[in-house]
Amino acid sequence: MSARRERRARRSSADVRALLLEAARELFLAQGFDATTTRQISERAGVTEPLLFRNFGSKAELFEVAVLTPVAEFVSDYAASWSAVDAPLAQQRVDAFVRGLYAMAQDSRTVLLAALVKRLDAEAGEDRDVLDRVAGTLQGLRGVSDLERNENVDPRAALAAVLGMVLGVALLDDLLFPRGSRRPGRDRLIAEMEKLVLYGITRRGGNVR
């Protein structure tokens, strides 16, 4: 291959990062953090291992981006829906929120649980980790919700309660349903969570204590 053709075939830095991130997410989801190596990631992405380190620095950094990206995309997409010309009704907003968060958490279940395990195994007093960054990203939802406008709601506590409910149902399936038991389907779970949000927050009376 001539030098000119090789230059034309060379992938951009953005393309390389996207390939590495996709490969990393696939492997982290299939194998977990510890069992996945940077060599496996680079081979699946079709790039050299030094190029991986040039773009991400370490496996831990790549793992963090792989975990954070879908969370940030969910927050960004949800925020964008609020800037649409036709403002959605409360029920539509709740459906988009619960359904989107549940889908994101289920799709990223392995990497999110792996991040939780890493937190549990970490020494006390360590620097901010990936879960801190996930939590910080999710807190961005406070600025694009109706919670701040409702005087009967504590916005911080209400958001934590809703996030905890949806993430818990999506991530802790094994804790909630014994093996061999009848499990509600995805749509039924989402519908019940939406009702709890709608009737528990948007139609609440009285003052917050």
C-alpha positions in Angstrom: 0.0 0.0 0.0 1.4 3.4 -0.9 2.0 6.1 1.8 -0.8 8.2 0.2 -3.4 5.3 0.5 -2.2 4.6 4.0 -2.8 8.2 5.0 -6.3 8.1 3.5 -7.1 4.9 5.3 -5.9 6.2 8.7 -8.7 6.6 11.1 -9.4 9.8 13.0 -8.8 10.1 16.7 -12.5 10.3 17.2 -13.0 7.1 15.3 -10.4 5.3 17.3 -11.9 6.5 20.6 -15.3 5.3 19.5 -14.0 1.9 18.5 -12.2 1.5 21.7 -15.1 2.6 23.8 -17.5 0.3 22.0 -15.1 -2.7 22.4 -14.5 -1.9 26.0 -18.2 -1.7 26.9 -18.9 -5.0 25.1 -16.1 -6.7 27.1 -16.8 -5.1 30.4 -20.5 -6.0 30.1 -19.6 -9.6 29.1 -16.7 -10.3 31.5 -16.6 -7.6 34.1 -13.7 -5.2 34.9 -11.1 -7.5 36.4 -11.4 -10.2 33.7 -11.0 -7.7 30.8 -7.6 -6.8 29.6 -6.4 -3.8 27.6 -5.0 -6.3 25.0 -8.5 -7.8 24.6 -10.0 -4.4 24.2 -7.5 -3.2 21.6 -7.7 -6.4 19.6 -11.5 -6.2 19.5 -11.3 -2.5 18.5 -8.7 -3.3 15.8 -6.1 -0.9 17.1 -2.8 -1.3 18.8 -2.5 -1.4 22.6 -0.3 1.7 22.8 -3.0 3.6 20.9 -5.5 2.6 23.6 -3.2 4.1 26.3 -2.6 7.2 24.2 -6.3 7.8 24.1 -7.5 6.7 27.6 -4.4 6.4 29.7 -5.5 3.3 31.6 -8.1 0.6 31.7 -9.6 2.3 34.7 -10.1 5.5 32.8 -11.6 3.6 29.9 -13.9 1.8 32.3 -15.0 5.2 33.8 -15.8 6.6 30.3 -17.7 3.4 29.4 -19.8 3.7 32.6 -20.4 7.4 32.4 -21.2 7.8 28.7 -24.7 6.1 28.7 -25.5 8.0 31.9 -24.5 11.3 30.4 -26.4 10.5 27.2 -29.6 9.8 29.2 -29.4 13.1 31.1 -28.6 15.0 27.9 -31.4 13.4 25.9 -33.9 14.0 28.7 -32.8 17.6 29.1 -33.1 18.1 25.3 -36.7 16.8 25.4 -37.6 19.8 27.7 -36.5 22.3 25.1 -38.8 21.0 22.5 -41.4 23.4 21.1 -44.4 21.4 22.4 -43.8 20.9 26.1 -44.7 17.3 27.1 -47.4 16.6 29.6 -46.5 15.4 33.1 -47.3 11.8 32.3 -45.2 11.9 29.2 -42.3 13.4 31.1 -42.5 10.8 33.8 -42.7 8.0 31.2 -39.6 9.3 29.3 -37.7 9.6 32.6 -38.6 6.2 34.1 -38.4 4.3 30.8 -35.1 5.9 29.8 -33.4 5.5 33.2 -34.6 1.9 33.5 -33.3 1.0 30.0 -30.0 2.8 30.6 -29.5 1.0 33.9 -30.4 -2.4 32.5 -28.2 -2.0 29.5 -25.3 -0.9 31.7 -26.1 -3.3 34.6 -22.8 -5.2 34.6 -20.6 -2.1 34.5 -22.6 -0.2 37.1 -22.5 -3.2 39.5 -18.8 -3.6 38.8 -18.3 0.1 39.7 -20.3 -0.6 43.0 -18.1 -3.6 43.8 -15.0 -1.5 43.2 -16.3 1.1 45.6 -17.0 -1.6 48.3 -13.5 -3.0 47.8 -11.8 0.5 48.0 -10.0 1.8 51.0 -11.8 4.5 53.0 -10.8 8.0 52.1 -9.9 7.3 48.5 -10.4 10.0 45.9 -13.6 10.4 44.0 -14.4 7.3 41.9 -16.6 6.5 39.0 -19.7 6.2 41.2 -19.2 9.8 42.4 -19.1 10.9 38.8 -22.2 8.9 37.9 -24.1 10.4 40.9 -22.9 13.9 39.9 -24.1 13.4 36.4 -27.5 12.2 37.5 -27.9 15.2 39.8 -28.0 17.3 36.6 -31.6 16.0 36.3 -32.7 18.4 39.1 -32.3 21.3 36.7 -34.7 19.9 34.1 -37.5 18.6 36.3 -40.6 20.0 37.9 -39.3 19.3 41.4 -38.0 22.7 42.0 -41.4 24.3 41.2 -43.4 22.1 43.6 -43.4 23.7 47.1 -44.6 20.4 48.6 -41.5 18.5 47.5 -37.9 18.4 48.8 -36.2 18.3 45.3 -33.0 16.7 46.5 -34.7 14.0 48.5 -37.4 13.4 45.9 -34.9 12.9 43.1 -32.9 10.5 45.2 -36.0 8.5 46.0 -37.0 8.2 42.4 -33.5 7.5 41.2 -33.1 4.9 43.9 -36.4 3.2 43.0 -35.7 2.9 39.3 -32.1 2.0 39.6 -32.8 -0.5 42.3 -35.5 -2.3 40.3 -33.2 -2.3 37.2 -29.9 -3.4 38.9 -31.0 -5.5 41.9 -33.3 -7.9 40.2 -31.7 -10.9 42.0 -32.3 -9.2 45.4 -35.9 -8.4 44.7 -37.1 -11.7 43.1 -36.1 -15.2 44.4 -35.0 -17.7 41.8 -37.9 -19.5 40.2 -40.5 -16.9 41.3 -42.9 -15.2 39.0 -41.4 -11.8 37.9 -43.4 -8.9 36.5 -42.5 -8.0 33.0 -40.5 -4.9 32.0 -43.6 -2.9 30.9 -45.5 -3.8 34.1 -42.5 -2.7 36.3 -42.2 0.5 34.4 -45.9 1.2 34.6 -46.0 0.7 38.4 -43.0 2.9 38.9 -44.5 5.7 36.8 -47.7 5.5 38.9 -45.7 5.8 42.1 -43.9 8.9 40.7 -47.1 10.6 39.3 -49.3 10.0 42.4 -46.5 10.2 44.9 -45.0 13.5 43.8 -47.0 15.4 41.2 -50.3 15.1 43.0 -49.1 15.5 46.6 -50.7 17.9 49.0 -49.4 19.5 52.2 -46.1 21.0 53.1 -42.6 19.4 53.3 -41.5 19.1 56.9 
